[in-house]
Amino acid sequence: MHVYTTNASEVNLLKAAGWTAEGTVFYTASANGTPVYRLYNPNSTNGQHHYTSSVSEKNYLVSIGWKYEGVAWYSE
């Protein structure tokens, strides 16, 4: 399981909970790119996240109980 974030506080929180920080995976494009949305499944036991650039997929997942966490990054 991996979680991608640009939030240093979240990295520290996950490390304190036993996760391993693996370093920088990629660099994001400018905010002019396509947003990639991050969602969290509160019903999972393993911290399941999902990333999508589809607004309709994001909205569907929210409608069935996933928590929208905002734009994770912008792709080119």
Biopython code that builds the backbone (N, CA, C, O; Angstrom):
import numpy as np
from Bio.PDB.StructureBuilder import StructureBuilder

atoms = [
    (1, "MET", "N", (0.849, -1.168, 0.000)),
    (1, "MET", "CA", (0.000, 0.000, 0.000)),
    (1, "MET", "C", (0.893, 1.229, 0.000)),
    (1, "MET", "O", (1.863, 1.299, 0.755)),
    (2, "HIS", "N", (0.568, 2.188, -0.839)),
    (2, "HIS", "CA", (1.290, 3.451, -0.905)),
    (2, "HIS", "C", (0.308, 4.603, -0.772)),
    (2, "HIS", "O", (-0.841, 4.504, -1.204)),
    (3, "VAL", "N", (0.761, 5.685, -0.178)),
    (3, "VAL", "CA", (-0.001, 6.934, -0.129)),
    (3, "VAL", "C", (0.901, 8.007, -0.712)),
    (3, "VAL", "O", (2.052, 8.151, -0.301)),
    (4, "TYR", "N", (0.379, 8.757, -1.664)),
    (4, "TYR", "CA", (1.121, 9.846, -2.273)),
    (4, "TYR", "C", (0.592, 11.151, -1.708)),
    (4, "TYR", "O", (-0.617, 11.382, -1.696)),
    (5, "THR", "N", (1.491, 12.004, -1.242)),
    (5, "THR", "CA", (1.062, 13.263, -0.651)),
    (5, "THR", "C", (2.141, 14.317, -0.827)),
    (5, "THR", "O", (3.327, 14.003, -0.926)),
    (6, "THR", "N", (1.718, 15.556, -0.864)),
    (6, "THR", "CA", (2.655, 16.679, -0.859)),
    (6, "THR", "C", (2.682, 17.331, 0.518)),
    (6, "THR", "O", (3.336, 18.357, 0.705)),
    (7, "ASN", "N", (1.980, 16.749, 1.476)),
    (7, "ASN", "CA", (1.822, 17.311, 2.810)),
    (7, "ASN", "C", (2.845, 16.694, 3.779)),
    (7, "ASN", "O", (2.734, 15.524, 4.145)),
    (8, "ALA", "N", (3.836, 17.490, 4.188)),
    (8, "ALA", "CA", (4.885, 16.993, 5.079)),
    (8, "ALA", "C", (4.327, 16.533, 6.425)),
    (8, "ALA", "O", (4.836, 15.575, 7.005)),
    (9, "SER", "N", (3.293, 17.199, 6.926)),
    (9, "SER", "CA", (2.685, 16.789, 8.196)),
    (9, "SER", "C", (2.066, 15.402, 8.079)),
    (9, "SER", "O", (2.143, 14.598, 9.008)),
    (10, "GLU", "N", (1.457, 15.130, 6.937)),
    (10, "GLU", "CA", (0.870, 13.812, 6.731)),
    (10, "GLU", "C", (1.967, 12.737, 6.669)),
    (10, "GLU", "O", (1.799, 11.644, 7.208)),
    (11, "VAL", "N", (3.070, 13.049, 6.020)),
    (11, "VAL", "CA", (4.198, 12.111, 5.976)),
    (11, "VAL", "C", (4.656, 11.785, 7.392)),
    (11, "VAL", "O", (4.855, 10.617, 7.729)),
    (12, "ASN", "N", (4.820, 12.801, 8.213)),
    (12, "ASN", "CA", (5.269, 12.588, 9.590)),
    (12, "ASN", "C", (4.267, 11.784, 10.405)),
    (12, "ASN", "O", (4.657, 10.930, 11.201)),
    (13, "LEU", "N", (2.986, 12.048, 10.214)),
    (13, "LEU", "CA", (1.936, 11.312, 10.916)),
    (13, "LEU", "C", (1.963, 9.833, 10.521)),
    (13, "LEU", "O", (1.869, 8.955, 11.380)),
    (14, "LEU", "N", (2.091, 9.565, 9.232)),
    (14, "LEU", "CA", (2.128, 8.178, 8.768)),
    (14, "LEU", "C", (3.389, 7.463, 9.237)),
    (14, "LEU", "O", (3.336, 6.288, 9.599)),
    (15, "LYS", "N", (4.521, 8.161, 9.233)),
    (15, "LYS", "CA", (5.759, 7.564, 9.742)),
    (15, "LYS", "C", (5.612, 7.202, 11.216)),
    (15, "LYS", "O", (6.068, 6.142, 11.644)),
    (16, "ALA", "N", (4.975, 8.078, 11.995)),
    (16, "ALA", "CA", (4.766, 7.813, 13.420)),
    (16, "ALA", "C", (3.855, 6.603, 13.633)),
    (16, "ALA", "O", (3.929, 5.933, 14.662)),
    (17, "ALA", "N", (2.996, 6.333, 12.647)),
    (17, "ALA", "CA", (2.086, 5.191, 12.739)),
    (17, "ALA", "C", (2.714, 3.908, 12.195)),
    (17, "ALA", "O", (2.060, 2.867, 12.142)),
    (18, "GLY", "N", (3.995, 3.988, 11.787)),
    (18, "GLY", "CA", (4.681, 2.786, 11.335)),
    (18, "GLY", "C", (4.906, 2.669, 9.842)),
    (18, "GLY", "O", (5.512, 1.697, 9.391)),
    (19, "TRP", "N", (4.435, 3.631, 9.060)),
    (19, "TRP", "CA", (4.650, 3.607, 7.613)),
    (19, "TRP", "C", (6.104, 3.939, 7.321)),
    (19, "TRP", "O", (6.790, 4.520, 8.162)),
    (20, "THR", "N", (6.572, 3.582, 6.153)),
    (20, "THR", "CA", (7.928, 3.903, 5.714)),
    (20, "THR", "C", (7.866, 4.985, 4.650)),
    (20, "THR", "O", (7.181, 4.830, 3.639)),
    (21, "ALA", "N", (8.575, 6.074, 4.876)),
    (21, "ALA", "CA", (8.665, 7.128, 3.866)),
    (21, "ALA", "C", (9.674, 6.684, 2.818)),
    (21, "ALA", "O", (10.816, 6.365, 3.149)),
    (22, "GLU", "N", (9.260, 6.662, 1.561)),
    (22, "GLU", "CA", (10.120, 6.165, 0.486)),
    (22, "GLU", "C", (10.740, 7.289, -0.331)),
    (22, "GLU", "O", (11.412, 7.032, -1.330)),
    (23, "GLY", "N", (10.522, 8.523, 0.081)),
    (23, "GLY", "CA", (11.130, 9.642, -0.624)),
    (23, "GLY", "C", (10.265, 10.158, -1.756)),
    (23, "GLY", "O", (9.111, 9.756, -1.910)),
    (24, "THR", "N", (10.827, 11.039, -2.534)),
    (24, "THR", "CA", (10.107, 11.661, -3.651)),
    (24, "THR", "C", (9.916, 10.657, -4.768)),
    (24, "THR", "O", (10.862, 10.000, -5.203)),
    (25, "VAL", "N", (8.677, 10.548, -5.228)),
    (25, "VAL", "CA", (8.344, 9.615, -6.291)),
    (25, "VAL", "C", (8.326, 10.327, -7.635)),
    (25, "VAL", "O", (8.806, 9.786, -8.631)),
    (26, "PHE", "N", (7.783, 11.523, -7.668)),
    (26, "PHE", "CA", (7.731, 12.306, -8.896)),
    (26, "PHE", "C", (7.499, 13.758, -8.529)),
    (26, "PHE", "O", (7.185, 14.083, -7.384)),
    (27, "TYR", "N", (7.654, 14.611, -9.498)),
    (27, "TYR", "CA", (7.383, 16.029, -9.318)),
    (27, "TYR", "C", (6.114, 16.370, -10.077)),
    (27, "TYR", "O", (5.881, 15.879, -11.182)),
    (28, "THR", "N", (5.303, 17.212, -9.474)),
    (28, "THR", "CA", (4.006, 17.537, -10.060)),
    (28, "THR", "C", (4.135, 18.590, -11.142)),
    (28, "THR", "O", (5.086, 19.371, -11.166)),
    (29, "ALA", "N", (3.166, 18.596, -12.031)),
    (29, "ALA", "CA", (3.079, 19.632, -13.060)),
    (29, "ALA", "C", (2.495, 20.889, -12.428)),
    (29, "ALA", "O", (2.129, 20.882, -11.253)),
    (30, "SER", "N", (2.411, 21.925, -13.170)),
    (30, "SER", "CA", (1.835, 23.166, -12.656)),
    (30, "SER", "C", (0.345, 22.999, -12.430)),
    (30, "SER", "O", (-0.257, 22.033, -12.898)),
    (31, "ALA", "N", (-0.241, 23.932, -11.722)),
    (31, "ALA", "CA", (-1.679, 23.904, -11.445)),
    (31, "ALA", "C", (-2.498, 24.070, -12.717)),
    (31, "ALA", "O", (-3.726, 23.984, -12.671)),
    (32, "ASN", "N", (-1.849, 24.306, -13.844)),
    (32, "ASN", "CA", (-2.563, 24.407, -15.119)),
    (32, "ASN", "C", (-2.829, 23.039, -15.728)),
    (32, "ASN", "O", (-3.529, 22.936, -16.736)),
    (33, "GLY", "N", (-2.274, 21.977, -15.122)),
    (33, "GLY", "CA", (-2.471, 20.628, -15.632)),
    (33, "GLY", "C", (-3.817, 20.057, -15.203)),
    (33, "GLY", "O", (-4.660, 20.765, -14.653)),
    (34, "THR", "N", (-4.002, 18.780, -15.459)),
    (34, "THR", "CA", (-5.231, 18.078, -15.092)),
    (34, "THR", "C", (-5.174, 17.675, -13.628)),
    (34, "THR", "O", (-4.210, 17.032, -13.211)),
    (35, "PRO", "N", (-6.186, 18.037, -12.828)),
    (35, "PRO", "CA", (-6.156, 17.637, -11.425)),
    (35, "PRO", "C", (-6.337, 16.124, -11.263)),
    (35, "PRO", "O", (-7.139, 15.500, -11.959)),
    (36, "VAL", "N", (-5.579, 15.558, -10.336)),
    (36, "VAL", "CA", (-5.734, 14.163, -9.945)),
    (36, "VAL", "C", (-6.279, 14.185, -8.523)),
    (36, "VAL", "O", (-5.628, 14.683, -7.604)),
    (37, "TYR", "N", (-7.482, 13.640, -8.353)),
    (37, "TYR", "CA", (-8.190, 13.701, -7.078)),
    (37, "TYR", "C", (-7.796, 12.539, -6.180)),
    (37, "TYR", "O", (-7.546, 11.432, -6.657)),
    (38, "ARG", "N", (-7.743, 12.793, -4.890)),
    (38, "ARG", "CA", (-7.405, 11.759, -3.910)),
    (38, "ARG", "C", (-8.624, 11.493, -3.035)),
    (38, "ARG", "O", (-9.259, 12.421, -2.533)),
    (39, "LEU", "N", (-8.938, 10.217, -2.860)),
    (39, "LEU", "CA", (-10.061, 9.804, -2.020)),
    (39, "LEU", "C", (-9.593, 8.721, -1.055)),
    (39, "LEU", "O", (-8.636, 7.995, -1.324)),
    (40, "TYR", "N", (-10.285, 8.632, 0.065)),
    (40, "TYR", "CA", (-9.971, 7.669, 1.113)),
    (40, "TYR", "C", (-11.194, 6.830, 1.415)),
    (40, "TYR", "O", (-12.304, 7.353, 1.522)),
    (41, "ASN", "N", (-10.994, 5.521, 1.555)),
    (41, "ASN", "CA", (-12.081, 4.609, 1.896)),
    (41, "ASN", "C", (-12.096, 4.417, 3.409)),
    (41, "ASN", "O", (-11.257, 3.688, 3.938)),
    (42, "PRO", "N", (-13.035, 5.055, 4.122)),
    (42, "PRO", "CA", (-13.063, 4.929, 5.580)),
    (42, "PRO", "C", (-13.470, 3.539, 6.061)),
    (42, "PRO", "O", (-13.337, 3.233, 7.246)),
    (43, "ASN", "N", (-13.960, 2.703, 5.163)),
    (43, "ASN", "CA", (-14.372, 1.354, 5.546)),
    (43, "ASN", "C", (-13.257, 0.329, 5.370)),
    (43, "ASN", "O", (-13.447, -0.846, 5.684)),
    (44, "SER", "N", (-12.109, 0.750, 4.878)),
    (44, "SER", "CA", (-10.996, -0.190, 4.697)),
    (44, "SER", "C", (-10.229, -0.324, 6.006)),
    (44, "SER", "O", (-10.255, 0.572, 6.849)),
    (45, "THR", "N", (-9.564, -1.424, 6.160)),
    (45, "THR", "CA", (-8.759, -1.640, 7.359)),
    (45, "THR", "C", (-7.289, -1.333, 7.113)),
    (45, "THR", "O", (-6.479, -1.404, 8.037)),
    (46, "ASN", "N", (-6.936, -0.992, 5.878)),
    (46, "ASN", "CA", (-5.530, -0.786, 5.540)),
    (46, "ASN", "C", (-5.231, 0.611, 4.983)),
    (46, "ASN", "O", (-4.194, 0.798, 4.348)),
    (47, "GLY", "N", (-6.098, 1.582, 5.201)),
    (47, "GLY", "CA", (-5.835, 2.941, 4.743)),
    (47, "GLY", "C", (-5.943, 3.126, 3.244)),
    (47, "GLY", "O", (-5.174, 3.885, 2.654)),
    (48, "GLN", "N", (-6.885, 2.443, 2.622)),
    (48, "GLN", "CA", (-7.026, 2.432, 1.169)),
    (48, "GLN", "C", (-7.301, 3.826, 0.606)),
    (48, "GLN", "O", (-8.216, 4.520, 1.050)),
    (49, "HIS", "N", (-6.496, 4.220, -0.377)),
    (49, "HIS", "CA", (-6.690, 5.468, -1.110)),
    (49, "HIS", "C", (-6.898, 5.155, -2.585)),
    (49, "HIS", "O", (-6.492, 4.105, -3.082)),
    (50, "HIS", "N", (-7.535, 6.089, -3.265)),
    (50, "HIS", "CA", (-7.747, 5.962, -4.701)),
    (50, "HIS", "C", (-7.457, 7.309, -5.335)),
    (50, "HIS", "O", (-7.805, 8.354, -4.786)),
    (51, "TYR", "N", (-6.814, 7.278, -6.500)),
    (51, "TYR", "CA", (-6.465, 8.493, -7.232)),
    (51, "TYR", "C", (-7.110, 8.426, -8.605)),
    (51, "TYR", "O", (-7.051, 7.393, -9.272)),
    (52, "THR", "N", (-7.727, 9.526, -9.032)),
    (52, "THR", "CA", (-8.378, 9.563, -10.332)),
    (52, "THR", "C", (-8.394, 10.983, -10.872)),
    (52, "THR", "O", (-8.436, 11.949, -10.110)),
    (53, "SER", "N", (-8.361, 11.100, -12.187)),
    (53, "SER", "CA", (-8.525, 12.412, -12.814)),
    (53, "SER", "C", (-9.949, 12.581, -13.334)),
    (53, "SER", "O", (-10.277, 13.601, -13.941)),
    (54, "SER", "N", (-10.788, 11.583, -13.094)),
    (54, "SER", "CA", (-12.177, 11.609, -13.553)),
    (54, "SER", "C", (-13.088, 12.224, -12.490)),
    (54, "SER", "O", (-13.198, 11.703, -11.380)),
    (55, "VAL", "N", (-13.732, 13.324, -12.837)),
    (55, "VAL", "CA", (-14.668, 13.969, -11.908)),
    (55, "VAL", "C", (-15.846, 13.048, -11.623)),
    (55, "VAL", "O", (-16.308, 12.963, -10.486)),
    (56, "SER", "N", (-16.336, 12.356, -12.657)),
    (56, "SER", "CA", (-17.491, 11.476, -12.444)),
    (56, "SER", "C", (-17.123, 10.299, -11.536)),
    (56, "SER", "O", (-17.935, 9.893, -10.706)),
    (57, "GLU", "N", (-15.923, 9.748, -11.677)),
    (57, "GLU", "CA", (-15.500, 8.669, -10.785)),
    (57, "GLU", "C", (-15.351, 9.184, -9.358)),
    (57, "GLU", "O", (-15.771, 8.521, -8.409)),
    (58, "LYS", "N", (-14.753, 10.363, -9.205)),
    (58, "LYS", "CA", (-14.621, 10.978, -7.876)),
    (58, "LYS", "C", (-15.997, 11.146, -7.247)),
    (58, "LYS", "O", (-16.202, 10.769, -6.092)),
    (59, "ASN", "N", (-16.938, 11.704, -7.992)),
    (59, "ASN", "CA", (-18.277, 11.949, -7.451)),
    (59, "ASN", "C", (-18.996, 10.647, -7.108)),
    (59, "ASN", "O", (-19.716, 10.581, -6.112)),
    (60, "TYR", "N", (-18.805, 9.612, -7.925)),
    (60, "TYR", "CA", (-19.427, 8.322, -7.628)),
    (60, "TYR", "C", (-18.871, 7.742, -6.329)),
    (60, "TYR", "O", (-19.634, 7.287, -5.477)),
    (61, "LEU", "N", (-17.549, 7.757, -6.174)),
    (61, "LEU", "CA", (-16.954, 7.208, -4.962)),
    (61, "LEU", "C", (-17.420, 7.965, -3.727)),
    (61, "LEU", "O", (-17.674, 7.353, -2.689)),
    (62, "VAL", "N", (-17.536, 9.278, -3.821)),
    (62, "VAL", "CA", (-18.055, 10.068, -2.698)),
    (62, "VAL", "C", (-19.490, 9.641, -2.382)),
    (62, "VAL", "O", (-19.871, 9.545, -1.215)),
    (63, "SER", "N", (-20.280, 9.386, -3.421)),
    (63, "SER", "CA", (-21.684, 9.018, -3.211)),
    (63, "SER", "C", (-21.852, 7.672, -2.510)),
    (63, "SER", "O", (-22.896, 7.409, -1.913)),
    (64, "ILE", "N", (-20.815, 6.807, -2.581)),
    (64, "ILE", "CA", (-20.906, 5.502, -1.907)),
    (64, "ILE", "C", (-20.075, 5.462, -0.628)),
    (64, "ILE", "O", (-19.828, 4.388, -0.079)),
    (65, "GLY", "N", (-19.644, 6.632, -0.152)),
    (65, "GLY", "CA", (-19.036, 6.692, 1.171)),
    (65, "GLY", "C", (-17.552, 7.009, 1.243)),
    (65, "GLY", "O", (-17.016, 7.174, 2.339)),
    (66, "TRP", "N", (-16.876, 7.097, 0.106)),
    (66, "TRP", "CA", (-15.466, 7.471, 0.142)),
    (66, "TRP", "C", (-15.356, 8.941, 0.541)),
    (66, "TRP", "O", (-16.264, 9.728, 0.274)),
    (67, "LYS", "N", (-14.251, 9.309, 1.176)),
    (67, "LYS", "CA", (-14.008, 10.689, 1.613)),
    (67, "LYS", "C", (-13.078, 11.375, 0.615)),
    (67, "LYS", "O", (-11.971, 10.903, 0.354)),
    (68, "TYR", "N", (-13.540, 12.491, 0.063)),
    (68, "TYR", "CA", (-12.734, 13.269, -0.874)),
    (68, "TYR", "C", (-11.697, 14.062, -0.096)),
    (68, "TYR", "O", (-12.045, 14.791, 0.833)),
    (69, "GLU", "N", (-10.424, 13.928, -0.465)),
    (69, "GLU", "CA", (-9.340, 14.595, 0.255)),
    (69, "GLU", "C", (-8.697, 15.729, -0.536)),
    (69, "GLU", "O", (-7.700, 16.305, -0.100)),
    (70, "GLY", "N", (-9.260, 16.048, -1.690)),
    (70, "GLY", "CA", (-8.741, 17.179, -2.459)),
    (70, "GLY", "C", (-7.895, 16.728, -3.643)),
    (70, "GLY", "O", (-7.814, 15.543, -3.967)),
    (71, "VAL", "N", (-7.270, 17.717, -4.277)),
    (71, "VAL", "CA", (-6.403, 17.447, -5.414)),
    (71, "VAL", "C", (-5.053, 16.975, -4.881)),
    (71, "VAL", "O", (-4.414, 17.668, -4.089)),
    (72, "ALA", "N", (-4.628, 15.804, -5.317)),
    (72, "ALA", "CA", (-3.337, 15.248, -4.889)),
    (72, "ALA", "C", (-2.190, 15.897, -5.648)),
    (72, "ALA", "O", (-1.158, 16.223, -5.062)),
    (73, "TRP", "N", (-2.368, 16.083, -6.942)),
    (73, "TRP", "CA", (-1.378, 16.728, -7.797)),
    (73, "TRP", "C", (-2.038, 17.064, -9.127)),
    (73, "TRP", "O", (-3.194, 16.719, -9.370)),
    (74, "TYR", "N", (-1.299, 17.727, -9.960)),
    (74, "TYR", "CA", (-1.757, 18.050, -11.307)),
    (74, "TYR", "C", (-0.863, 17.316, -12.303)),
    (74, "TYR", "O", (0.363, 17.386, -12.212)),
    (75, "SER", "N", (-1.474, 16.618, -13.245)),
    (75, "SER", "CA", (-0.700, 15.928, -14.263)),
    (75, "SER", "C", (-0.625, 16.807, -15.510)),
    (75, "SER", "O", (-1.390, 17.761, -15.656)),
    (76, "GLU", "N", (0.284, 16.484, -16.385)),
    (76, "GLU", "CA", (0.418, 17.272, -17.605)),
    (76, "GLU", "C", (-0.434, 16.717, -18.706)),
    (76, "GLU", "O", (-0.445, 17.259, -19.811)),
]
sb = StructureBuilder()
sb.init_structure("model")
sb.init_model(0)
sb.init_chain("A")
sb.init_seg("    ")
for serial, (resi, resn, name, xyz) in enumerate(atoms, 1):
    if name == "N":
        sb.init_residue(resn, " ", resi, " ")
    sb.init_atom(name, np.array(xyz, "f"), 0.0, 1.0, " ", f" {name:<3s}", serial, name[0])
structure = sb.get_structure()
